[in-house]
Amino acid sequence: MAGAFTWKEPSAKPAVADCGVTKYAVVFTSTDRANYESVETRVSLTVNRAQNAPNMPSVAMSVPYSCEKVEDVLLPEGREWQTSNQDIALEVGAEVSTVAVYTGEDKGSYVKETVTVAVTRSSCDHTAGDVLYTGAGEKAPPIRRTGWDTGNAPNAVS
């Protein structure tokens, strides 16, 4: 018999946590409505966990000089650094192995929800000799995320 099944409750979203426990109400509606009425029944479902949680970060990250600790490194939405790793200092050029954990609403629905990431902090982008001083007492410009801020240095020569 031709027809279609629909959820009795349109907002029903079977989840991994409900497998084999919850029975969902479904309605079968025949295409031949002149001879058949709709029928309601309950079904048990098996919802398998997906392989990878969404927004999985890369296994290697090169981060800006401004990131001094693991907690300073931004992760994709729904991810956090493992609590025990957040205070690890990032040394310039040194690789630090840390773990990103999935924290989305559907946590527990994936086989792989953590990923080990090798984080390497970049060195400052400025190049020695970029700014010349007259020796008249000017102060060195501050280092910014993009390198030396030569626009604020008095008597700077580019």
N, C-alpha and C positions, 0 to 999 in steps of 0.2 A: 504494500500500500504506500503510495506516495504521500509525503507530508513533511512537516518540519518540527523539530524539538526546539523549545525555548525555555529559558529559566522562568519559573513562576515569579520569582523576585528578580526583576531585571538587574538589580545592583549586586547580585550574587557573584562572588569572586572566590572560587575554590583556591585554597592555599595548601602548601606543603604540610603545614601543621595540622590540617584537617583530614589527611589521608586515612581512609578506612574507618573513620569515626563518624563524621557528619554525613548525613544523607541529604542530598539536595533535591528540592521539588522541581520537577520539569513537567512541561505540558506538551503533549503531541497533538498537533492540529493537522488533520488530513486535508489534502487538496480537494477531496470530494466531500465538501461540507453538506451537500444535499442528502447523503446517505450515512455519514459518520459524524459523531460529535467529538469534541476535543476530549482527551483523556489525560488525567494527571497521575503521576507516580513519583516515587522518590528513588534516587540512585546514589550509590556510593561511588566515589571517584578515587583514583590514585593519581596524585599530582607529583610528578618527579621533579627533583631539584634541577635547576638549570646549571650548566657547567661553571660559568664565570659571572660574578656579580658585575653590575654596570660600572662604568667609569674606572676601569682597572688602569692604574697608572703604569707607566713604563718601568721595566726592571732596572733601568739606569737613568739617573737624572743629574744633569749639571745645573747647579743653582747659582744665583748671583752672589757676589761677595757680601752683600748686605745680609744674607742668611747666616747667622752666627750659631744657631742651634737647630736641631731637627724640627722643633715646633715652629720655626720661622718659615719653613718650606711649605708653600701652598699645595694642597692636593685637590683633585677634582671633587665636585659635589658628592656628598654621601660617603666620604672617606675621611679618616683621621689617622694620625700616627699612633701606634701602640703607646699607651700611657708610659710604660717603662722606658721608652726610647726618646721621649720628647725633649728631655734636658741634655741629650748628648751634644757636645760641642762639635762644630764642623770646622776642621782645620783646612786652610787653603791647600787645594790640590790633593788632599787625602780622601780616600773613599771610605764612607761609613755605611755599614749595612744596617738597615732599619726596616720595620714592618708597617705597611699601610693596611688598615682594617676597614672593612665595609660597615657602615652604620645606618644604612637606609631602612625605611619602614618595613621592608620585606626581608630583613636580615634573617638568615636561617633557610632561605629558599634557594641557596646556591651551594654547589659543591666546593668551590674555591672563593672564599670571601676575604682572604688575606693575600698579600703579595710582598715578598722581600725585595726591597729597593736599594740599589747601591747609589748613594748620594755623594756627589763631589762638589765642593765649594770652589767657585772660580776665584782667580786672583783679581785684584783691583784692575780696572781697565786702563788706567793712566800709564803713560810711557815716560820714563825718566827723561828730563830735558825738554819737556813740552812747554814749560813756563820759565822765563828768565826774569831775574829780579835785579833791580838797580843797586841794592844794598842800602837803600835809604830808609830801612826800618819797616818795609811793608810786611804783612803777615801772609803766610802760605794760605792759599785758598782751601776750603774744606773739600774732602772727597765726597762725591755724590754717587748715587747708583750708576750714573753713566760715566764716571771717571772724574778727573779734576774739573772744578768749576772755574774756568779761567776768566769768565765774564765778570767776576767780582774781585779779581785781583788787581790792585792798583799797579800801574806801570807794567802790566803784563805784555810781553812781546810774543806774538804767535808766529 
